[in-house]
Amino acid sequence: ECHDCADDIVVSGPLMFEYGETKKCLDYDTEGGHLLVAECHGGHKQAWYFDGAALKSKYDDRCLDYFQTGGNVFMHLDLLCAKFH
């Protein structure tokens, strides 16, 4: 049984997806603020952490957010992450 388990969960590092033998990682395109699924290379733009309320990039602490119009996923400045807290 788990009580208040979220406090014990640590999420940090690459977010990896496996398709059979192929592994892909969530990659941050800092030029356009978009997210990509790309080959895993362990670079700083593939490092993520969960701060208890939002998934953030270790590269610049921006929050992962879903843009409602068009279904695209973008990174937002930490200031805009306040809606998650």
Biopython code that builds the backbone (N, CA, C, O; Angstrom):
import numpy as np
from Bio.PDB.StructureBuilder import StructureBuilder

atoms = [
    (1, "GLU", "N", (0.853, -1.178, 0.000)),
    (1, "GLU", "CA", (0.000, 0.000, 0.000)),
    (1, "GLU", "C", (0.893, 1.234, 0.000)),
    (1, "GLU", "O", (1.939, 1.265, 0.649)),
    (2, "CYS", "N", (0.460, 2.244, -0.738)),
    (2, "CYS", "CA", (1.270, 3.448, -0.889)),
    (2, "CYS", "C", (0.455, 4.670, -0.481)),
    (2, "CYS", "O", (-0.623, 4.914, -1.022)),
    (3, "HIS", "N", (0.966, 5.422, 0.457)),
    (3, "HIS", "CA", (0.322, 6.670, 0.867)),
    (3, "HIS", "C", (1.225, 7.821, 0.456)),
    (3, "HIS", "O", (2.403, 7.851, 0.812)),
    (4, "ASP", "N", (0.675, 8.760, -0.289)),
    (4, "ASP", "CA", (1.437, 9.940, -0.707)),
    (4, "ASP", "C", (2.692, 9.554, -1.480)),
    (4, "ASP", "O", (3.762, 10.118, -1.252)),
    (5, "CYS", "N", (2.565, 8.605, -2.384)),
    (5, "CYS", "CA", (3.711, 8.074, -3.129)),
    (5, "CYS", "C", (4.391, 9.104, -4.019)),
    (5, "CYS", "O", (5.591, 9.007, -4.274)),
    (6, "ALA", "N", (3.645, 10.078, -4.490)),
    (6, "ALA", "CA", (4.225, 11.061, -5.408)),
    (6, "ALA", "C", (5.438, 11.743, -4.794)),
    (6, "ALA", "O", (6.358, 12.134, -5.512)),
    (7, "ASP", "N", (5.449, 11.889, -3.468)),
    (7, "ASP", "CA", (6.592, 12.524, -2.812)),
    (7, "ASP", "C", (7.852, 11.671, -2.902)),
    (7, "ASP", "O", (8.960, 12.190, -2.764)),
    (8, "ASP", "N", (7.697, 10.392, -3.129)),
    (8, "ASP", "CA", (8.829, 9.476, -3.177)),
    (8, "ASP", "C", (9.342, 9.214, -4.587)),
    (8, "ASP", "O", (10.378, 8.575, -4.766)),
    (9, "ILE", "N", (8.617, 9.706, -5.588)),
    (9, "ILE", "CA", (8.990, 9.432, -6.972)),
    (9, "ILE", "C", (9.981, 10.477, -7.464)),
    (9, "ILE", "O", (9.739, 11.678, -7.344)),
    (10, "VAL", "N", (11.090, 10.017, -8.014)),
    (10, "VAL", "CA", (12.085, 10.913, -8.596)),
    (10, "VAL", "C", (12.167, 10.609, -10.079)),
    (10, "VAL", "O", (12.469, 9.485, -10.480)),
    (11, "VAL", "N", (11.899, 11.614, -10.884)),
    (11, "VAL", "CA", (11.993, 11.461, -12.332)),
    (11, "VAL", "C", (13.072, 12.407, -12.808)),
    (11, "VAL", "O", (12.962, 13.620, -12.631)),
    (12, "SER", "N", (14.104, 11.866, -13.406)),
    (12, "SER", "CA", (15.196, 12.691, -13.883)),
    (12, "SER", "C", (15.960, 11.923, -14.948)),
    (12, "SER", "O", (16.210, 10.727, -14.803)),
    (13, "GLY", "N", (16.332, 12.618, -16.023)),
    (13, "GLY", "CA", (17.098, 11.993, -17.089)),
    (13, "GLY", "C", (16.328, 11.943, -18.386)),
    (13, "GLY", "O", (15.370, 12.696, -18.563)),
    (14, "PRO", "N", (16.728, 11.064, -19.307)),
    (14, "PRO", "CA", (16.050, 10.997, -20.607)),
    (14, "PRO", "C", (14.695, 10.305, -20.491)),
    (14, "PRO", "O", (14.504, 9.422, -19.654)),
    (15, "LEU", "N", (13.767, 10.715, -21.337)),
    (15, "LEU", "CA", (12.478, 10.031, -21.445)),
    (15, "LEU", "C", (12.551, 9.183, -22.694)),
    (15, "LEU", "O", (12.555, 9.704, -23.809)),
    (16, "MET", "N", (12.608, 7.872, -22.507)),
    (16, "MET", "CA", (12.882, 6.944, -23.602)),
    (16, "MET", "C", (11.624, 6.189, -24.015)),
    (16, "MET", "O", (10.811, 5.786, -23.183)),
    (17, "PHE", "N", (11.491, 6.012, -25.325)),
    (17, "PHE", "CA", (10.410, 5.230, -25.910)),
    (17, "PHE", "C", (11.041, 4.063, -26.643)),
    (17, "PHE", "O", (12.031, 4.242, -27.353)),
    (18, "GLU", "N", (10.495, 2.886, -26.487)),
    (18, "GLU", "CA", (11.026, 1.715, -27.180)),
    (18, "GLU", "C", (10.012, 1.205, -28.187)),
    (18, "GLU", "O", (8.847, 0.981, -27.860)),
    (19, "TYR", "N", (10.471, 1.027, -29.416)),
    (19, "TYR", "CA", (9.677, 0.445, -30.490)),
    (19, "TYR", "C", (10.413, -0.799, -30.956)),
    (19, "TYR", "O", (11.248, -0.726, -31.857)),
    (20, "GLY", "N", (10.110, -1.940, -30.350)),
    (20, "GLY", "CA", (10.845, -3.158, -30.677)),
    (20, "GLY", "C", (12.293, -3.004, -30.265)),
    (20, "GLY", "O", (12.594, -2.826, -29.085)),
    (21, "GLU", "N", (13.195, -3.072, -31.239)),
    (21, "GLU", "CA", (14.634, -2.937, -30.980)),
    (21, "GLU", "C", (15.087, -1.477, -30.964)),
    (21, "GLU", "O", (16.200, -1.178, -30.533)),
    (22, "THR", "N", (14.239, -0.580, -31.427)),
    (22, "THR", "CA", (14.609, 0.828, -31.563)),
    (22, "THR", "C", (14.252, 1.613, -30.309)),
    (22, "THR", "O", (13.158, 1.466, -29.764)),
    (23, "LYS", "N", (15.181, 2.444, -29.857)),
    (23, "LYS", "CA", (14.933, 3.318, -28.713)),
    (23, "LYS", "C", (15.004, 4.766, -29.179)),
    (23, "LYS", "O", (15.943, 5.168, -29.865)),
    (24, "LYS", "N", (14.005, 5.534, -28.800)),
    (24, "LYS", "CA", (13.948, 6.961, -29.118)),
    (24, "LYS", "C", (13.775, 7.732, -27.824)),
    (24, "LYS", "O", (13.270, 7.198, -26.836)),
    (25, "CYS", "N", (14.195, 8.993, -27.831)),
    (25, "CYS", "CA", (14.083, 9.839, -26.649)),
    (25, "CYS", "C", (13.378, 11.145, -26.979)),
    (25, "CYS", "O", (13.394, 11.614, -28.116)),
    (26, "LEU", "N", (12.756, 11.721, -25.948)),
    (26, "LEU", "CA", (12.144, 13.031, -26.090)),
    (26, "LEU", "C", (13.268, 14.050, -26.156)),
    (26, "LEU", "O", (14.096, 14.128, -25.250)),
    (27, "ASP", "N", (13.296, 14.828, -27.225)),
    (27, "ASP", "CA", (14.372, 15.779, -27.495)),
    (27, "ASP", "C", (13.769, 17.178, -27.625)),
    (27, "ASP", "O", (12.731, 17.354, -28.262)),
    (28, "TYR", "N", (14.412, 18.156, -27.029)),
    (28, "TYR", "CA", (13.934, 19.534, -26.991)),
    (28, "TYR", "C", (14.595, 20.334, -28.105)),
    (28, "TYR", "O", (15.815, 20.505, -28.110)),
    (29, "ASP", "N", (13.790, 20.829, -29.058)),
    (29, "ASP", "CA", (14.265, 21.714, -30.125)),
    (29, "ASP", "C", (14.235, 23.135, -29.577)),
    (29, "ASP", "O", (13.192, 23.788, -29.608)),
    (30, "THR", "N", (15.367, 23.620, -29.077)),
    (30, "THR", "CA", (15.416, 24.924, -28.427)),
    (30, "THR", "C", (15.213, 26.078, -29.400)),
    (30, "THR", "O", (14.851, 27.175, -28.977)),
    (31, "GLU", "N", (15.434, 25.861, -30.678)),
    (31, "GLU", "CA", (15.237, 26.923, -31.674)),
    (31, "GLU", "C", (13.762, 27.292, -31.797)),
    (31, "GLU", "O", (13.417, 28.473, -31.844)),
    (32, "GLY", "N", (12.889, 26.283, -31.849)),
    (32, "GLY", "CA", (11.468, 26.550, -32.050)),
    (32, "GLY", "C", (10.606, 26.265, -30.841)),
    (32, "GLY", "O", (9.406, 26.540, -30.852)),
    (33, "GLY", "N", (11.206, 25.715, -29.794)),
    (33, "GLY", "CA", (10.450, 25.397, -28.594)),
    (33, "GLY", "C", (9.583, 24.159, -28.722)),
    (33, "GLY", "O", (8.704, 23.927, -27.892)),
    (34, "HIS", "N", (9.823, 23.362, -29.754)),
    (34, "HIS", "CA", (9.042, 22.147, -29.975)),
    (34, "HIS", "C", (9.751, 20.942, -29.366)),
    (34, "HIS", "O", (10.934, 20.997, -29.032)),
    (35, "LEU", "N", (9.004, 19.863, -29.232)),
    (35, "LEU", "CA", (9.569, 18.599, -28.788)),
    (35, "LEU", "C", (9.618, 17.640, -29.955)),
    (35, "LEU", "O", (8.732, 17.631, -30.809)),
    (36, "LEU", "N", (10.662, 16.836, -29.983)),
    (36, "LEU", "CA", (10.853, 15.854, -31.037)),
    (36, "LEU", "C", (11.079, 14.488, -30.410)),
    (36, "LEU", "O", (11.525, 14.391, -29.267)),
    (37, "VAL", "N", (10.777, 13.453, -31.142)),
    (37, "VAL", "CA", (11.189, 12.104, -30.763)),
    (37, "VAL", "C", (12.364, 11.783, -31.671)),
    (37, "VAL", "O", (12.208, 11.699, -32.889)),
    (38, "ALA", "N", (13.551, 11.602, -31.075)),
    (38, "ALA", "CA", (14.783, 11.464, -31.850)),
    (38, "ALA", "C", (15.635, 10.327, -31.289)),
    (38, "ALA", "O", (15.327, 9.755, -30.244)),
    (39, "GLU", "N", (16.706, 10.018, -32.005)),
    (39, "GLU", "CA", (17.666, 9.019, -31.524)),
    (39, "GLU", "C", (18.193, 9.467, -30.163)),
    (39, "GLU", "O", (18.479, 10.647, -29.962)),
    (40, "CYS", "N", (18.318, 8.538, -29.244)),
    (40, "CYS", "CA", (18.862, 8.849, -27.918)),
    (40, "CYS", "C", (20.368, 9.075, -28.029)),
    (40, "CYS", "O", (21.093, 8.245, -28.578)),
    (41, "HIS", "N", (20.827, 10.208, -27.501)),
    (41, "HIS", "CA", (22.259, 10.505, -27.530)),
    (41, "HIS", "C", (22.772, 10.954, -26.168)),
    (41, "HIS", "O", (23.971, 11.173, -25.996)),
    (42, "GLY", "N", (21.862, 11.093, -25.195)),
    (42, "GLY", "CA", (22.284, 11.459, -23.850)),
    (42, "GLY", "C", (22.665, 12.915, -23.691)),
    (42, "GLY", "O", (23.247, 13.294, -22.675)),
    (43, "GLY", "N", (22.347, 13.738, -24.678)),
    (43, "GLY", "CA", (22.690, 15.153, -24.622)),
    (43, "GLY", "C", (21.831, 15.935, -23.640)),
    (43, "GLY", "O", (20.818, 15.441, -23.145)),
    (44, "HIS", "N", (22.254, 17.162, -23.369)),
    (44, "HIS", "CA", (21.575, 17.995, -22.382)),
    (44, "HIS", "C", (20.159, 18.391, -22.798)),
    (44, "HIS", "O", (19.363, 18.776, -21.941)),
    (45, "LYS", "N", (19.823, 18.309, -24.074)),
    (45, "LYS", "CA", (18.469, 18.641, -24.524)),
    (45, "LYS", "C", (17.526, 17.441, -24.434)),
    (45, "LYS", "O", (16.361, 17.534, -24.820)),
    (46, "GLN", "N", (18.027, 16.318, -23.928)),
    (46, "GLN", "CA", (17.204, 15.130, -23.692)),
    (46, "GLN", "C", (17.095, 14.821, -22.198)),
    (46, "GLN", "O", (16.659, 13.735, -21.816)),
    (47, "ALA", "N", (17.488, 15.768, -21.363)),
    (47, "ALA", "CA", (17.441, 15.575, -19.909)),
    (47, "ALA", "C", (16.218, 16.291, -19.336)),
    (47, "ALA", "O", (15.981, 17.465, -19.623)),
    (48, "TRP", "N", (15.449, 15.572, -18.524)),
    (48, "TRP", "CA", (14.178, 16.065, -17.986)),
    (48, "TRP", "C", (14.094, 15.778, -16.499)),
    (48, "TRP", "O", (14.788, 14.900, -15.986)),
    (49, "TYR", "N", (13.240, 16.524, -15.811)),
    (49, "TYR", "CA", (12.956, 16.223, -14.407)),
    (49, "TYR", "C", (11.527, 16.649, -14.076)),
    (49, "TYR", "O", (10.949, 17.516, -14.732)),
    (50, "PHE", "N", (10.979, 16.021, -13.051)),
    (50, "PHE", "CA", (9.639, 16.344, -12.572)),
    (50, "PHE", "C", (9.790, 17.084, -11.259)),
    (50, "PHE", "O", (10.400, 16.564, -10.325)),
    (51, "ASP", "N", (9.242, 18.299, -11.169)),
    (51, "ASP", "CA", (9.406, 19.114, -9.960)),
    (51, "ASP", "C", (8.271, 18.935, -8.952)),
    (51, "ASP", "O", (8.154, 19.707, -8.000)),
    (52, "GLY", "N", (7.447, 17.931, -9.161)),
    (52, "GLY", "CA", (6.320, 17.693, -8.271)),
    (52, "GLY", "C", (5.007, 18.158, -8.861)),
    (52, "GLY", "O", (3.936, 17.742, -8.419)),
    (53, "ALA", "N", (5.090, 19.037, -9.875)),
    (53, "ALA", "CA", (3.877, 19.543, -10.518)),
    (53, "ALA", "C", (3.980, 19.535, -12.035)),
    (53, "ALA", "O", (2.969, 19.395, -12.722)),
    (54, "ALA", "N", (5.180, 19.682, -12.562)),
    (54, "ALA", "CA", (5.348, 19.787, -14.017)),
    (54, "ALA", "C", (6.623, 19.084, -14.459)),
    (54, "ALA", "O", (7.587, 18.985, -13.700)),
    (55, "LEU", "N", (6.615, 18.599, -15.694)),
    (55, "LEU", "CA", (7.805, 18.022, -16.307)),
    (55, "LEU", "C", (8.597, 19.169, -16.917)),
    (55, "LEU", "O", (8.055, 19.960, -17.689)),
    (56, "LYS", "N", (9.891, 19.263, -16.570)),
    (56, "LYS", "CA", (10.718, 20.387, -17.016)),
    (56, "LYS", "C", (11.991, 19.901, -17.694)),
    (56, "LYS", "O", (12.480, 18.800, -17.441)),
    (57, "SER", "N", (12.508, 20.764, -18.564)),
    (57, "SER", "CA", (13.775, 20.510, -19.236)),
    (57, "SER", "C", (14.922, 20.904, -18.312)),
    (57, "SER", "O", (14.901, 21.984, -17.722)),
    (58, "LYS", "N", (15.926, 20.031, -18.183)),
    (58, "LYS", "CA", (17.115, 20.391, -17.415)),
    (58, "LYS", "C", (17.946, 21.429, -18.173)),
    (58, "LYS", "O", (18.798, 22.096, -17.587)),
    (59, "TYR", "N", (17.697, 21.560, -19.467)),
    (59, "TYR", "CA", (18.444, 22.509, -20.289)),
    (59, "TYR", "C", (18.175, 23.949, -19.854)),
    (59, "TYR", "O", (19.111, 24.731, -19.685)),
    (60, "ASP", "N", (16.878, 24.307, -19.669)),
    (60, "ASP", "CA", (16.555, 25.689, -19.313)),
    (60, "ASP", "C", (15.359, 25.824, -18.366)),
    (60, "ASP", "O", (14.806, 26.913, -18.216)),
    (61, "ASP", "N", (14.964, 24.724, -17.732)),
    (61, "ASP", "CA", (13.878, 24.717, -16.747)),
    (61, "ASP", "C", (12.515, 25.117, -17.303)),
    (61, "ASP", "O", (11.643, 25.538, -16.543)),
    (62, "ARG", "N", (12.318, 24.996, -18.599)),
    (62, "ARG", "CA", (10.994, 25.283, -19.163)),
    (62, "ARG", "C", (10.077, 24.091, -18.947)),
    (62, "ARG", "O", (10.525, 22.947, -18.866)),
    (63, "CYS", "N", (8.785, 24.381, -18.857)),
    (63, "CYS", "CA", (7.777, 23.343, -18.623)),
    (63, "CYS", "C", (7.285, 22.742, -19.925)),
    (63, "CYS", "O", (7.172, 23.422, -20.945)),
    (64, "LEU", "N", (6.998, 21.461, -19.865)),
    (64, "LEU", "CA", (6.344, 20.772, -20.966)),
    (64, "LEU", "C", (4.863, 21.107, -20.876)),
    (64, "LEU", "O", (4.253, 20.958, -19.817)),
    (65, "ASP", "N", (4.283, 21.559, -21.981)),
    (65, "ASP", "CA", (2.875, 21.923, -21.991)),
    (65, "ASP", "C", (2.274, 21.566, -23.335)),
    (65, "ASP", "O", (2.963, 21.541, -24.354)),
    (66, "TYR", "N", (0.997, 21.296, -23.322)),
    (66, "TYR", "CA", (0.267, 20.933, -24.533)),
    (66, "TYR", "C", (-0.444, 22.168, -25.048)),
    (66, "TYR", "O", (-1.248, 22.762, -24.330)),
    (67, "PHE", "N", (-0.163, 22.562, -26.272)),
    (67, "PHE", "CA", (-0.791, 23.717, -26.895)),
    (67, "PHE", "C", (-2.127, 23.262, -27.462)),
    (67, "PHE", "O", (-2.156, 22.439, -28.376)),
    (68, "GLN", "N", (-3.219, 23.772, -26.945)),
    (68, "GLN", "CA", (-4.559, 23.287, -27.263)),
    (68, "GLN", "C", (-4.934, 23.384, -28.739)),
    (68, "GLN", "O", (-5.593, 22.483, -29.258)),
    (69, "THR", "N", (-4.538, 24.438, -29.421)),
    (69, "THR", "CA", (-4.913, 24.595, -30.821)),
    (69, "THR", "C", (-3.893, 23.915, -31.712)),
    (69, "THR", "O", (-2.733, 24.326, -31.746)),
    (70, "GLY", "N", (-4.289, 22.915, -32.411)),
    (70, "GLY", "CA", (-3.387, 22.238, -33.329)),
    (70, "GLY", "C", (-2.742, 20.990, -32.759)),
    (70, "GLY", "O", (-2.168, 20.209, -33.518)),
    (71, "GLY", "N", (-2.812, 20.772, -31.473)),
    (71, "GLY", "CA", (-2.288, 19.553, -30.880)),
    (71, "GLY", "C", (-0.782, 19.485, -30.784)),
    (71, "GLY", "O", (-0.240, 18.392, -30.621)),
    (72, "ASN", "N", (-0.075, 20.609, -30.879)),
    (72, "ASN", "CA", (1.376, 20.603, -30.766)),
    (72, "ASN", "C", (1.800, 20.685, -29.303)),
    (72, "ASN", "O", (1.055, 21.174, -28.454)),
    (73, "VAL", "N", (3.005, 20.200, -29.023)),
    (73, "VAL", "CA", (3.560, 20.269, -27.677)),
    (73, "VAL", "C", (4.702, 21.269, -27.702)),
    (73, "VAL", "O", (5.589, 21.187, -28.552)),
    (74, "PHE", "N", (4.680, 22.210, -26.773)),
    (74, "PHE", "CA", (5.681, 23.262, -26.715)),
    (74, "PHE", "C", (6.299, 23.334, -25.330)),
    (74, "PHE", "O", (5.763, 22.787, -24.366)),
    (75, "MET", "N", (7.436, 24.017, -25.244)),
    (75, "MET", "CA", (8.060, 24.303, -23.965)),
    (75, "MET", "C", (7.746, 25.753, -23.621)),
    (75, "MET", "O", (7.822, 26.626, -24.485)),
    (76, "HIS", "N", (7.393, 26.016, -22.358)),
    (76, "HIS", "CA", (7.069, 27.359, -21.912)),
    (76, "HIS", "C", (8.051, 27.801, -20.841)),
    (76, "HIS", "O", (8.614, 26.984, -20.113)),
    (77, "LEU", "N", (8.246, 29.118, -20.759)),
    (77, "LEU", "CA", (9.110, 29.675, -19.734)),
    (77, "LEU", "C", (8.623, 29.295, -18.350)),
    (77, "LEU", "O", (7.426, 29.104, -18.139)),
    (78, "ASP", "N", (9.538, 29.187, -17.414)),
    (78, "ASP", "CA", (9.207, 28.789, -16.052)),
    (78, "ASP", "C", (8.128, 29.680, -15.456)),
    (78, "ASP", "O", (7.313, 29.216, -14.658)),
    (79, "LEU", "N", (8.114, 30.944, -15.831)),
    (79, "LEU", "CA", (7.106, 31.869, -15.341)),
    (79, "LEU", "C", (5.705, 31.347, -15.646)),
    (79, "LEU", "O", (4.799, 31.484, -14.825)),
    (80, "LEU", "N", (5.527, 30.753, -16.814)),
    (80, "LEU", "CA", (4.227, 30.229, -17.206)),
    (80, "LEU", "C", (3.927, 28.880, -16.562)),
    (80, "LEU", "O", (2.807, 28.380, -16.671)),
    (81, "CYS", "N", (4.899, 28.296, -15.904)),
    (81, "CYS", "CA", (4.685, 27.017, -15.231)),
    (81, "CYS", "C", (3.847, 27.198, -13.977)),
    (81, "CYS", "O", (3.400, 26.213, -13.390)),
    (82, "ALA", "N", (3.628, 28.412, -13.564)),
    (82, "ALA", "CA", (2.884, 28.679, -12.334)),
    (82, "ALA", "C", (1.506, 28.035, -12.351)),
    (82, "ALA", "O", (0.974, 27.692, -11.296)),
    (83, "LYS", "N", (0.921, 27.864, -13.532)),
    (83, "LYS", "CA", (-0.415, 27.266, -13.603)),
    (83, "LYS", "C", (-0.410, 25.810, -13.157)),
    (83, "LYS", "O", (-1.465, 25.258, -12.846)),
    (84, "PHE", "N", (0.767, 25.178, -13.122)),
    (84, "PHE", "CA", (0.872, 23.785, -12.704)),
    (84, "PHE", "C", (0.948, 23.658, -11.185)),
    (84, "PHE", "O", (0.723, 22.576, -10.642)),
    (85, "HIS", "N", (1.256, 24.732, -10.509)),
    (85, "HIS", "CA", (1.464, 24.676, -9.048)),
    (85, "HIS", "C", (0.238, 25.106, -8.297)),
    (85, "HIS", "O", (0.239, 25.119, -7.067)),
]
sb = StructureBuilder()
sb.init_structure("model")
sb.init_model(0)
sb.init_chain("A")
sb.init_seg("    ")
for serial, (resi, resn, name, xyz) in enumerate(atoms, 1):
    if name == "N":
        sb.init_residue(resn, " ", resi, " ")
    sb.init_atom(name, np.array(xyz, "f"), 0.0, 1.0, " ", f" {name:<3s}", serial, name[0])
structure = sb.get_structure()
